[in-house]
Amino acid sequence: MTFVRVAGVGDVAPGKMIPVEAQGRKLLLANVDGAYRAASRKCPHFGFNLCKGTLDGDAVVCPMHKAKFDLSTGEVRRDPKLLFLSMTAKSDLALYPVKVEGADILVGIAD
């Protein structure tokens, strides 16, 4: 696994998320109460950009269908829903390991 610098510790405030890239992968980086979490930026349901969604505690909510994904496990907490249509998420959200070295936030990418 290769760890790649994606941001500095001052780049993402607590309770916020930002878009980042690591070796061509489009990710979101969230600050959940001082713990950094990295995940795929695409919603596993239809691929919408999760960075345009919201953080709800330690979960990210899709801006389109309101599916909710746990940023610690990647598990679906709430399946997608559009108006009166209930759907099932296709899969859990892909997560990436994060570590902090000094003032740098690094995300692990499998070799």
Backbone hydrogen bonds, N-H to C=O, Kabsch-Sander energy under -0.5 kcal/mol:
donor,donor_aa,acceptor,acceptor_aa,energy
2,T,109,I,-2.7
4,V,107,V,-2.7
6,V,105,I,-2.8
7,A,105,I,-1.3
9,V,103,A,-2.1
11,D,8,G,-2.2
15,G,31,N,-3.0
16,K,13,A,-1.8
18,I,29,L,-2.4
20,V,27,L,-2.5
22,A,25,R,-1.9
25,R,22,A,-1.9
27,L,20,V,-3.0
27,L,25,R,-0.7
28,L,39,A,-2.7
29,L,18,I,-2.7
30,A,37,R,-3.0
31,N,16,K,-2.5
32,V,30,A,-0.7
32,V,35,A,-3.2
33,D,31,N,-0.8
35,A,32,V,-1.8
37,R,30,A,-2.4
38,A,96,Y,-0.8
39,A,28,L,-2.0
40,S,94,A,-2.5
41,R,26,K,-2.1
43,C,48,F,-2.6
47,G,43,C,-2.1
50,L,41,R,-3.6
50,L,48,F,-0.7
52,K,49,N,-1.5
53,G,50,L,-1.7
54,T,61,V,-1.4
56,D,59,A,-3.3
58,D,56,D,-0.6
59,A,56,D,-0.8
60,V,69,F,-2.4
61,V,54,T,-3.0
62,C,67,A,-3.0
66,K,62,C,-1.1
68,K,78,R,-2.1
69,F,60,V,-2.5
70,D,75,E,-2.8
71,L,58,D,-2.8
74,G,70,D,-2.2
77,R,68,K,-3.3
78,R,68,K,-1.6
81,K,65,H,-2.7
82,L,85,L,-2.4
85,L,82,L,-3.0
86,S,84,F,-0.6
87,M,80,P,-2.3
93,L,74,G,-3.1
96,Y,38,A,-2.3
99,K,106,L,-2.3
101,E,104,D,-2.3
104,D,101,E,-2.2
105,I,7,A,-3.3
106,L,99,K,-3.2
106,L,104,D,-0.5
107,V,4,V,-2.6
108,G,97,P,-2.8
109,I,2,T,-3.1
